[in-house]
């Protein structure tokens, strides 16, 4: 099943329009983004600990422009806020913003890796991408449910892998709700959506 990429975390439809629909170019941009910006949160925190505000601003400013290009509204929004605070004197809100930034950046990276893997038809984590049996799909769904129950951040990665293997009988609306909940780290809503998906799979026999 094709992963839907129209969320605020990564809207590939909007981003592709910016590059004239050139998917090869867009994938190169995404690959460059991962190489240059995957460690942006760590870099900013390290520079701040060293008292090097200017270098921290350079990282945030660079990321601010490219976040919009790749189609991540949430990443662009929060890094813009961080960039503005780094330019001012009052940085009391910075710790909370950096914490949210770390979560959003992680979700963006996960989405990008899933998108690139899907488009290049390469398996995630070296696992061969084969059609899964109903039993295997339900086992993955249960594993994801366990992660959501304990609010394990691994659920964001596992969730997108799980979506890839869902049968076509699962409604697009339900998948969108699951992905949106994972994007926003609302694990309670994600668990509810996942339960609905599991029920639909089981009813289909």
N, C-alpha and C positions, 0 to 999 in steps of 0.2 A: 504494500500500500504506500502511495506517495505521501511524504510528509508535507503538511500544510505549512507554508511559510508566509503568513500574512499578519503576524502579530506585531506588537510594539517592540518586542525583543529583536526580531529579525523579519523584516518585510521584504522578501526577495522580489516580489512583483514590482514594488515601487522602485527598488534599487536597479532592477534590470531596465526599467524605463529610462533611468538616468544615463545608462551606458548604451542606449539605443537598441536594447534587446540582445546585445552581444554577450552571450552566456559564457563563452571562453574567457573573455576579458573580465567579467564579473568574478569568475572563479579565481583568476589570478589575483584580483584585488583582495578577495577573501583570504587566499593563502598568504599574501603579503601582510595582511592585517594580523593574522595569527603569529607570524614570525616577528613582527615589530611591536605588537601591542598586547599580546597575551599576558605579559608580566607587568602591565601598566600599573596595576594596583600596588604590587610589591615595590616597583620603582618609586612611585610617589611617596609611599610610606617611608622607605629608606631615605629618600632625600629630605623629607620633613624631619626625620630623626636626626639627621646630620645638620639640620638648620639651613639647608640649601633650598630656600623657597623658590628661587629662580629656576633651578633645574626641575623642581616639581611642577612648576607652571609650564615649562617647556613640554613635559610629558602630557599634561592635561590639555594644553592648547593643541598639540598635534593630534591627539585622540579625538578632540571635539570635532575637527573637520572631517576626519575619516569615518567617524561613527554615522554621520548623516549619509555619506556616500554608500556605505554598505547596507543601509536601510534599517538601522537600529535607533528607533525613536527614543526608547527608554535610556539607552546608553548615552545618546547625544544630550538628552535632558539633564541627566545627573552629572555628567562630566562638565557641562556648561555651568551648573551650579557650583561645582568644586573649583572650576577655573576662576569664577567670579570671586569666590571667597579667598582664594589664594592671592588675588590681586588686592584684597582689602586688608584691614587691620583686625577685624573681629572674626576669629576662626573657631568660635565656640561650637558651631554646628558641624564642623569638619569631621570629627570622629564618626558621628552617625551617618553622614553622607558617604564617607569612605567605606563603611561597613556595607551599606546598600550597594555601593558601586562595585564592591568585590563580588557580591551575589549576582548582580546584573551582568557583569563582564563574564562570569563563569557560565551563565545561561547563554550568552551570545556566542561564546566559544563552542559550547556544546552544539548549538543550532548550526553554526557554520560547519563544524566537522560532519554533522549529519547530512547537511545539504551537499557538501562536496563529495562525501562518500556515495550518496544516492545518485548524484549526477554522473559520477565516474564509475558507478556500479561496482564499487569496491566495498568489501565487507568491513564492518566496524571491528576494531581490536583484533584483526586477523582471523576472525571467525567466518567460515564460509557461509555465504548468504543463500540458504536453501529454503524451500517451502517447509514450514513447520507444521507438525500435526496439531490437531485441536488440543490434545493433551499437553503438548509442549507449550502452546500458546497460553493455556490456562495456568500452567505452572509459572510462566513468566509474569502473568497478571498477578498471581498470588504473591510472588516475590516482590513485585512493585508495591503491592498493597502493604506488605510487611514493612518496607522502607518508609512508606508514607505514614504509617502508624507511629513510628518512632521519630519521624521528622528528620530522616537521614538525607543529607544533601545529595547523596548518590542517586536518590530517586529522580533527580532531573535528567541525569544521563540515561539511567535505565528506562525511564519513561519514554524517551524518544526512540530508543532501540525497540522497546515493546510495541510502539505505534507502527514501526516499520513492518512488523510481522502480523499485524491484526488482519483478519480476513475481511474481504470486501463487504460482507454483510453488515459490518458495524457502520452505523450512520456517521456521515461526515460531521454533523453537528456535535455528536458526542465526543468525537476525536478532537474537534476544535476546543470544546470546553475543557477537556483534559489538558491539552497543550497550553491553553491560556492560564489554567490554574498552576501548572508547573512553572510557567514563565514568571508568574507573580509570587511563586513560592507559597501559594495558598494550599497547603497539603490536605487540609480538611475537604475543600472543594474537589481537589484532585482525587481523593479517595472516594468521594461520592460519585464522581464521573466514572471512575474505574469500575466501581461496583455495578453501575448501569451497563457498562460495556461488557462486563463478565456475564451479566444476566442475559444480554442479547446473544452472546456467543453460545451459551448453554441452551437457550431456548431454540436456537437454530439446529441444535443437534450435531 
